[in-house]
Amino acid sequence: MIAAFYDGRASAAENFEERTGIAIGTDPAALAAIGITAAAESPYAGRGLRYLDVLPLGGGRNRLYYEMTRPDGAHELRTELR
């Protein structure tokens, strides 16, 4: 299974609080968008999540990098080890 993350905004007006779309498939040439899901947005007002990147580290671990909306409405860059 292949997953790709892309700019899921509906228009340029959503540029500040971008949404992240998810596409999945078994071949990079034939991915299908599954739309915006709760897993691809901030849990805070505005719901902004963008610039998501996943770096495989081996051994089943990944490093995630992304920008998301904070509880106070500002944005911050984050990283997680999964």
N, CA, C and O atoms as a GROMACS GRO file, in nm:
protein
  328
    1MET      N    1   0.085  -0.118   0.000
    1MET     CA    2   0.000   0.000   0.000
    1MET      C    3   0.089   0.124   0.000
    1MET      O    4   0.187   0.130   0.074
    2ILE      N    5   0.056   0.220  -0.082
    2ILE     CA    6   0.126   0.347  -0.091
    2ILE      C    7   0.030   0.458  -0.047
    2ILE      O    8  -0.086   0.458  -0.086
    3ALA      N    9   0.080   0.550   0.033
    3ALA     CA   10   0.000   0.667   0.073
    3ALA      C   11   0.075   0.792   0.031
    3ALA      O   12   0.197   0.801   0.044
    4ALA      N   13   0.000   0.890  -0.019
    4ALA     CA   14   0.058   1.019  -0.057
    4ALA      C   15  -0.024   1.128   0.009
    4ALA      O   16  -0.147   1.118   0.019
    5PHE      N   17   0.042   1.233   0.053
    5PHE     CA   18  -0.023   1.347   0.118
    5PHE      C   19  -0.008   1.467   0.026
    5PHE      O   20   0.100   1.491  -0.028
    6TYR      N   21  -0.116   1.544   0.008
    6TYR     CA   22  -0.114   1.656  -0.086
    6TYR      C   23  -0.196   1.772  -0.032
    6TYR      O   24  -0.274   1.757   0.062
    7ASP      N   25  -0.176   1.888  -0.093
    7ASP     CA   26  -0.250   2.009  -0.056
    7ASP      C   27  -0.398   1.986  -0.088
    7ASP      O   28  -0.436   1.979  -0.205
    8GLY      N   29  -0.480   1.972   0.015
    8GLY     CA   30  -0.620   1.939  -0.004
    8GLY      C   31  -0.714   2.058   0.004
    8GLY      O   32  -0.835   2.040   0.018
    9ARG      N   33  -0.660   2.179  -0.007
    9ARG     CA   34  -0.748   2.296   0.002
    9ARG      C   35  -0.842   2.303  -0.118
    9ARG      O   36  -0.808   2.260  -0.228
   10ALA      N   37  -0.960   2.356  -0.094
   10ALA     CA   38  -1.061   2.367  -0.199
   10ALA      C   39  -1.038   2.489  -0.287
   10ALA      O   40  -1.078   2.490  -0.404
   11SER      N   41  -0.973   2.593  -0.232
   11SER     CA   42  -0.948   2.715  -0.309
   11SER      C   43  -0.832   2.791  -0.246
   11SER      O   44  -0.786   2.757  -0.137
   12ALA      N   45  -0.784   2.893  -0.315
   12ALA     CA   46  -0.675   2.975  -0.262
   12ALA      C   47  -0.716   3.046  -0.134
   12ALA      O   48  -0.630   3.084  -0.054
   13ALA      N   49  -0.847   3.066  -0.112
   13ALA     CA   50  -0.895   3.132   0.010
   13ALA      C   51  -0.863   3.050   0.135
   13ALA      O   52  -0.860   3.104   0.245
   14GLU      N   53  -0.838   2.920   0.119
   14GLU     CA   54  -0.806   2.834   0.232
   14GLU      C   55  -0.655   2.824   0.254
   14GLU      O   56  -0.610   2.734   0.325
   15ASN      N   57  -0.578   2.912   0.197
   15ASN     CA   58  -0.432   2.902   0.202
   15ASN      C   59  -0.377   2.904   0.344
   15ASN      O   60  -0.282   2.831   0.373
   16PHE      N   61  -0.432   2.985   0.433
   16PHE     CA   62  -0.377   2.995   0.568
   16PHE      C   63  -0.405   2.870   0.650
   16PHE      O   64  -0.318   2.825   0.725
   17GLU      N   65  -0.521   2.814   0.637
   17GLU     CA   66  -0.559   2.692   0.711
   17GLU      C   67  -0.571   2.576   0.612
   17GLU      O   68  -0.680   2.522   0.593
   18GLU      N   69  -0.462   2.540   0.550
   18GLU     CA   70  -0.465   2.434   0.451
   18GLU      C   71  -0.504   2.301   0.512
   18GLU      O   72  -0.474   2.271   0.628
   19ARG      N   73  -0.570   2.224   0.431
   19ARG     CA   74  -0.604   2.087   0.469
   19ARG      C   75  -0.511   1.993   0.393
   19ARG      O   76  -0.461   2.027   0.286
   20THR      N   77  -0.488   1.878   0.448
   20THR     CA   78  -0.403   1.780   0.382
   20THR      C   79  -0.489   1.665   0.333
   20THR      O   80  -0.558   1.600   0.411
   21GLY      N   81  -0.484   1.642   0.203
   21GLY     CA   82  -0.556   1.530   0.144
   21GLY      C   83  -0.469   1.405   0.147
   21GLY      O   84  -0.347   1.414   0.157
   22ILE      N   85  -0.534   1.290   0.139
   22ILE     CA   86  -0.464   1.163   0.138
   22ILE      C   87  -0.508   1.084   0.016
   22ILE      O   88  -0.627   1.075  -0.013
   23ALA      N   89  -0.411   1.028  -0.055
   23ALA     CA   90  -0.439   0.939  -0.167
   23ALA      C   91  -0.370   0.806  -0.139
   23ALA      O   92  -0.259   0.804  -0.086
   24ILE      N   93  -0.436   0.697  -0.175
   24ILE     CA   94  -0.378   0.565  -0.151
   24ILE      C   95  -0.389   0.479  -0.276
   24ILE      O   96  -0.469   0.507  -0.365
   25GLY      N   97  -0.309   0.375  -0.281
   25GLY     CA   98  -0.313   0.280  -0.391
   25GLY      C   99  -0.198   0.183  -0.381
   25GLY      O  100  -0.121   0.185  -0.285
   26THR      N  101  -0.187   0.097  -0.481
   26THR     CA  102  -0.080  -0.001  -0.484
   26THR      C  103   0.028   0.036  -0.585
   26THR      O  104   0.132  -0.030  -0.592
   27ASP      N  105   0.003   0.141  -0.664
   27ASP     CA  106   0.097   0.185  -0.766
   27ASP      C  107   0.101   0.338  -0.765
   27ASP      O  108  -0.005   0.400  -0.766
   28PRO      N  109   0.219   0.400  -0.762
   28PRO     CA  110   0.225   0.546  -0.760
   28PRO      C  111   0.155   0.614  -0.877
   28PRO      O  112   0.116   0.730  -0.868
   29ALA      N  113   0.140   0.542  -0.987
   29ALA     CA  114   0.074   0.599  -1.105
   29ALA      C  115  -0.078   0.588  -1.098
   29ALA      O  116  -0.148   0.640  -1.185
   30ALA      N  117  -0.129   0.522  -0.996
   30ALA     CA  118  -0.273   0.501  -0.987
   30ALA      C  119  -0.324   0.520  -0.845
   30ALA      O  120  -0.392   0.433  -0.791
   31LEU      N  121  -0.292   0.633  -0.784
   31LEU     CA  122  -0.340   0.663  -0.650
   31LEU      C  123  -0.479   0.724  -0.657
   31LEU      O  124  -0.511   0.795  -0.753
   32ALA      N  125  -0.562   0.697  -0.558
   32ALA     CA  126  -0.697   0.752  -0.552
   32ALA      C  127  -0.713   0.834  -0.425
   32ALA      O  128  -0.679   0.788  -0.316
   33ALA      N  129  -0.763   0.955  -0.440
   33ALA     CA  130  -0.786   1.041  -0.324
   33ALA      C  131  -0.895   0.983  -0.236
   33ALA      O  132  -0.999   0.941  -0.285
   34ILE      N  133  -0.870   0.982  -0.106
   34ILE     CA  134  -0.973   0.937  -0.012
   34ILE      C  135  -1.037   1.056   0.057
   34ILE      O  136  -1.127   1.040   0.140
   35GLY      N  137  -0.990   1.175   0.024
   35GLY     CA  138  -1.048   1.296   0.079
   35GLY      C  139  -0.983   1.340   0.209
   35GLY      O  140  -0.880   1.286   0.250
   36ILE      N  141  -1.045   1.438   0.271
   36ILE     CA  142  -0.994   1.494   0.395
   36ILE      C  143  -1.050   1.411   0.510
   36ILE      O  144  -1.170   1.387   0.517
   37THR      N  145  -0.963   1.368   0.598
   37THR     CA  146  -1.006   1.288   0.713
   37THR      C  147  -0.958   1.353   0.841
   37THR      O  148  -0.871   1.440   0.838
   38ALA      N  149  -1.012   1.311   0.951
   38ALA     CA  150  -0.969   1.366   1.080
   38ALA      C  151  -0.822   1.340   1.105
   38ALA      O  152  -0.757   1.417   1.176
   39ALA      N  153  -0.768   1.235   1.048
   39ALA     CA  154  -0.626   1.204   1.067
   39ALA      C  155  -0.536   1.300   0.992
   39ALA      O  156  -0.415   1.302   1.016
   40ALA      N  157  -0.591   1.381   0.904
   40ALA     CA  158  -0.511   1.472   0.822
   40ALA      C  159  -0.544   1.617   0.851
   40ALA      O  160  -0.541   1.701   0.761
   41GLU      N  161  -0.577   1.648   0.976
   41GLU     CA  162  -0.603   1.786   1.014
   41GLU      C  163  -0.573   1.804   1.162
   41GLU      O  164  -0.570   1.708   1.239
   42SER      N  165  -0.550   1.928   1.201
   42SER     CA  166  -0.527   1.959   1.341
   42SER      C  167  -0.657   1.941   1.420
   42SER      O  168  -0.765   1.963   1.364
   43PRO      N  169  -0.650   1.901   1.545
   43PRO     CA  170  -0.772   1.890   1.624
   43PRO      C  171  -0.823   2.025   1.675
   43PRO      O  172  -0.929   2.032   1.736
   44TYR      N  173  -0.748   2.132   1.649
   44TYR     CA  174  -0.784   2.264   1.701
   44TYR      C  175  -0.855   2.348   1.597
   44TYR      O  176  -0.848   2.320   1.478
   45ALA      N  177  -0.923   2.453   1.642
   45ALA     CA  178  -0.998   2.542   1.553
   45ALA      C  179  -0.911   2.584   1.436
   45ALA      O  180  -0.793   2.615   1.454
   46GLY      N  181  -0.967   2.584   1.319
   46GLY     CA  182  -0.893   2.613   1.197
   46GLY      C  183  -0.852   2.486   1.126
   46GLY      O  184  -0.851   2.481   1.003
   47ARG      N  185  -0.819   2.384   1.202
   47ARG     CA  186  -0.788   2.250   1.153
   47ARG      C  187  -0.668   2.241   1.056
   47ARG      O  188  -0.652   2.140   0.988
   48GLY      N  189  -0.584   2.346   1.051
   48GLY     CA  190  -0.474   2.349   0.956
   48GLY      C  191  -0.369   2.241   0.980
   48GLY      O  192  -0.322   2.222   1.092
   49LEU      N  193  -0.334   2.170   0.875
   49LEU     CA  194  -0.223   2.074   0.876
   49LEU      C  195  -0.162   2.078   0.737
   49LEU      O  196  -0.230   2.055   0.638
   50ARG      N  197  -0.032   2.105   0.730
   50ARG     CA  198   0.032   2.113   0.599
   50ARG      C  199   0.179   2.077   0.609
   50ARG      O  200   0.235   2.064   0.718
   51TYR      N  201   0.239   2.061   0.494
   51TYR     CA  202   0.381   2.027   0.480
   51TYR      C  203   0.415   1.894   0.547
   51TYR      O  204   0.524   1.879   0.602
   52LEU      N  205   0.324   1.799   0.542
   52LEU     CA  206   0.346   1.669   0.604
   52LEU      C  207   0.447   1.588   0.524
   52LEU      O  208   0.436   1.576   0.402
   53ASP      N  209   0.545   1.535   0.593
   53ASP     CA  210   0.645   1.448   0.531
   53ASP      C  211   0.678   1.336   0.629
   53ASP      O  212   0.686   1.358   0.750
   54VAL      N  213   0.697   1.217   0.575
   54VAL     CA  214   0.728   1.100   0.656
   54VAL      C  215   0.863   1.045   0.611
   54VAL      O  216   0.882   1.017   0.492
   55LEU      N  217   0.954   1.029   0.703
   55LEU     CA  218   1.087   0.976   0.675
   55LEU      C  219   1.099   0.838   0.739
   55LEU      O  220   1.105   0.827   0.861
   56PRO      N  221   1.104   0.732   0.657
   56PRO     CA  222   1.122   0.597   0.713
   56PRO      C  223   1.261   0.583   0.774
   56PRO      O  224   1.361   0.619   0.712
   57LEU      N  225   1.268   0.532   0.896
   57LEU     CA  226   1.395   0.517   0.966
   57LEU      C  227   1.442   0.372   0.972
   57LEU      O  228   1.553   0.345   1.018
   58GLY      N  229   1.360   0.282   0.928
   58GLY     CA  230   1.393   0.140   0.937
   58GLY      C  231   1.338   0.081   1.066
   58GLY      O  232   1.306   0.154   1.159
   59GLY      N  233   1.329  -0.049   1.069
   59GLY     CA  234   1.278  -0.115   1.188
   59GLY      C  235   1.134  -0.081   1.220
   59GLY      O  236   1.091  -0.093   1.334
   60GLY      N  237   1.059  -0.039   1.119
   60GLY     CA  238   0.918  -0.004   1.139
   60GLY      C  239   0.894   0.132   1.200
   60GLY      O  240   0.781   0.166   1.233
   61ARG      N  241   1.000   0.212   1.214
   61ARG     CA  242   0.986   0.346   1.274
   61ARG      C  243   0.992   0.453   1.166
   61ARG      O  244   1.059   0.437   1.064
   62ASN      N  245   0.921   0.562   1.190
   62ASN     CA  246   0.916   0.675   1.099
   62ASN      C  247   0.931   0.805   1.177
   62ASN      O  248   0.892   0.814   1.293
   63ARG      N  249   0.988   0.906   1.112
   63ARG     CA  250   0.994   1.041   1.167
   63ARG      C  251   0.897   1.125   1.084
   63ARG      O  252   0.909   1.131   0.962
   64LEU      N  253   0.800   1.189   1.151
   64LEU     CA  254   0.704   1.276   1.085
   64LEU      C  255   0.744   1.421   1.106
   64LEU      O  256   0.790   1.459   1.214
   65TYR      N  257   0.726   1.502   1.003
   65TYR     CA  258   0.747   1.646   1.008
   65TYR      C  259   0.621   1.710   0.952
   65TYR      O  260   0.569   1.666   0.850
   66TYR      N  261   0.570   1.815   1.018
   66TYR     CA  262   0.449   1.881   0.969
   66TYR      C  263   0.430   2.015   1.039
   66TYR      O  264   0.494   2.044   1.141
   67GLU      N  265   0.342   2.096   0.983
   67GLU     CA  266   0.299   2.221   1.046
   67GLU      C  267   0.152   2.207   1.078
   67GLU      O  268   0.074   2.159   0.996
   68MET      N  269   0.113   2.248   1.200
   68MET     CA  270  -0.029   2.238   1.236
   68MET      C  271  -0.074   2.359   1.318
   68MET      O  272   0.008   2.430   1.376
   69THR      N  273  -0.205   2.379   1.320
   69THR     CA  274  -0.265   2.485   1.400
   69THR      C  275  -0.259   2.445   1.547
   69THR      O  276  -0.290   2.332   1.584
   70ARG      N  277  -0.218   2.540   1.632
   70ARG     CA  278  -0.213   2.520   1.777
   70ARG      C  279  -0.346   2.559   1.840
   70ARG      O  280  -0.431   2.618   1.772
   71PRO      N  281  -0.367   2.529   1.968
   71PRO     CA  282  -0.491   2.568   2.035
   71PRO      C  283  -0.516   2.719   2.033
   71PRO      O  284  -0.632   2.762   2.034
   72ASP      N  285  -0.409   2.800   2.030
   72ASP     CA  286  -0.427   2.946   2.030
   72ASP      C  287  -0.445   3.003   1.888
   72ASP      O  288  -0.455   3.124   1.871
   73GLY      N  289  -0.450   2.916   1.787
   73GLY     CA  290  -0.472   2.960   1.650
   73GLY      C  291  -0.346   2.984   1.570
   73GLY      O  292  -0.351   2.993   1.447
   74ALA      N  293  -0.232   2.994   1.637
   74ALA     CA  294  -0.105   3.009   1.566
   74ALA      C  295  -0.065   2.874   1.506
   74ALA      O  296  -0.125   2.771   1.538
   75HIS      N  297   0.035   2.875   1.421
   75HIS     CA  298   0.086   2.752   1.361
   75HIS      C  299   0.224   2.722   1.416
   75HIS      O  300   0.298   2.813   1.452
   76GLU      N  301   0.258   2.593   1.423
   76GLU     CA  302   0.393   2.557   1.463
   76GLU      C  303   0.439   2.435   1.385
   76GLU      O  304   0.360   2.350   1.345
   77LEU      N  305   0.570   2.429   1.365
   77LEU     CA  306   0.631   2.312   1.303
   77LEU      C  307   0.651   2.206   1.411
   77LEU      O  308   0.693   2.237   1.522
   78ARG      N  309   0.621   2.081   1.376
   78ARG     CA  310   0.634   1.974   1.472
   78ARG      C  311   0.705   1.854   1.409
   78ARG      O  312   0.711   1.841   1.287
   79THR      N  313   0.758   1.768   1.495
   79THR     CA  314   0.815   1.641   1.451
   79THR      C  315   0.778   1.536   1.554
   79THR      O  316   0.766   1.565   1.673
   80GLU      N  317   0.761   1.413   1.508
   80GLU     CA  318   0.730   1.302   1.598
   80GLU      C  319   0.802   1.178   1.551
   80GLU      O  320   0.828   1.160   1.432
   81LEU      N  321   0.834   1.094   1.644
   81LEU     CA  322   0.890   0.963   1.615
   81LEU      C  323   0.778   0.862   1.634
   81LEU      O  324   0.719   0.855   1.741
   82ARG      N  325   0.751   0.785   1.531
   82ARG     CA  326   0.643   0.686   1.538
   82ARG      C  327   0.696   0.548   1.509
   82ARG      O  328   0.620   0.451   1.510
   0.00000   0.00000   0.00000
